[in-house]
Amino acid sequence: MKVHVSNSNADKHRRHLVGSSVLALTLGLLGATAAHASTPATAAPAPVTAASTADSPFVPLKHVNAGLLSVAYAETGPADGPVVILLHGWPYDIHSYDQVAPLLAAKGYRVLMPYARGYGDTHFLSDKTLRNGQPAALASDVIDFMDALNIKQAVLGGYDWGARSADIVSALWPERVKALVSVSGYLIGNQAAGQKPLPPKAELQWWYQFYFATERGKAGYAQNTHDFAKLIWQLASPQWKFDDVTYDRSAKALENPDHVDITVYNYRWRLGLEQGETKYDALEQKLAKAPSISVPTITLEGDANGAPHPKAEDYRQRFTGKYEYRLIAGGIGHNLPQEDPHAFAKAVIDADHL
């Protein structure tokens, strides 16, 4: 593992007006919105039940009712240790952290890895709830999860959709976040910016977003979820030589009955084809202003990330607290915690001590 670290003084000289313009356009498509408002829990944690999942290294998985969901999650490490919550992306699952979590647990952390809505054995408590994949809803789930387990503060880490949720929580509820590790940095966007076209090569990277905008695309994803997601893995991490066992273990999480609806809603929301729920409107207004993130943060990028992502120099100014950027070399792609677990675990530990 080779790591390049840059800090605030060096990065300040790299910013320029063109970079800021490209960031605004890119983040519009990367789109993310606020988490549903919630206050820190003071009551006892909600009841937790166990569920056996043979393929998880952290058996048995646990379930807790949190907000709109029954959340399935893995846990490892001492129960009284400082909390780390690791959030997965699309179309991946908590197995991205199979090697990260034990490294953190060995350092005394209590590590929690929840399945997002539409993944694994996480399910809605009501059949009547809108299967909303709006980033605001996903970030809201993180706050609800913390409240249900009476977790007042945690280190958050994530990539892809998980990094977006972690960014939103860090921006709007900094008191709940001790430190942040975000692959690809600042991923908070809005629908207005998403209406602006990108250069042709950038638009090409978002081919699946436009595919999902059609009913044919939704039907195609439902029919070919397994092979579709595998293609995304290959394109997003072109130098990662994962085997079928590794992929199939995570692909099982995509068999969730709400997965297709959540996925399609998310990408349609970014293009303004789904308007989202009004209960998130006030938070959307805050996020549309690109709020800064003040919590101690380390952002990471793989040197072979094939997925759309902003340039590090374009988002540096969004982080106003203690900050480091690390470029992880060695052919590391989009699923950074699974491709280089030691680099990700080290970033979590270091961010906690910034």
Number of C-alpha atoms within 10 A of each C-alpha: 10 10 15 12 13 13 14 16 8 8 16 12 9 12 15 11 9 9 16 16 11 16 23 22 22 25 24 25 29 26 27 32 32 32 28 23 14 11 11 17 16 10 10 10 15 14 11 14 12 14 13 11 14 10 12 15 15 19 16 17 20 20 21 20 22 21 18 18 20 21 27 24 24 24 21 19 21 15 12 9 13 19 22 28 23 28 27 26 20 17 22 24 23 23 24 25 25 17 18 22 29 20 20 21 19 12 14 17 22 22 27 21 25 27 25 29 26 23 29 24 25 22 22 20 14 10 8 7 10 13 20 22 24 28 28 28 24 27 27 23 23 25 26 26 24 19 23 22 18 16 18 17 20 22 26 30 31 29 28 26 25 24 29 32 34 31 33 30 26 26 24 21 20 18 14 20 23 21 26 32 30 28 29 28 30 30 30 29 30 29 23 16 20 21 14 13 13 15 10 8 8 13 15 13 15 15 10 15 20 14 17 21 19 13 11 11 16 18 13 14 21 17 12 12 18 18 12 15 18 18 12 18 22 17 17 20 24 17 16 19 9 13 8 10 9 11 16 13 14 21 21 16 22 22 17 15 15 19 22 23 17 20 22 26 23 27 25 21 23 28 22 15 13 18 14 23 12 9 12 18 16 12 18 21 13 14 22 19 11 17 17 21 23 19 25 24 31 27 27 25 27 24 16 19 20 19 20 19 22 21 17 22 18 22 20 22 16 16 22 14 14 16 19 23 26 21 20 22 17 16 16 25 27 29 28 27 27 21 23 21 20 17 21 29 21 14 23 24 18 16 24 20 10 14
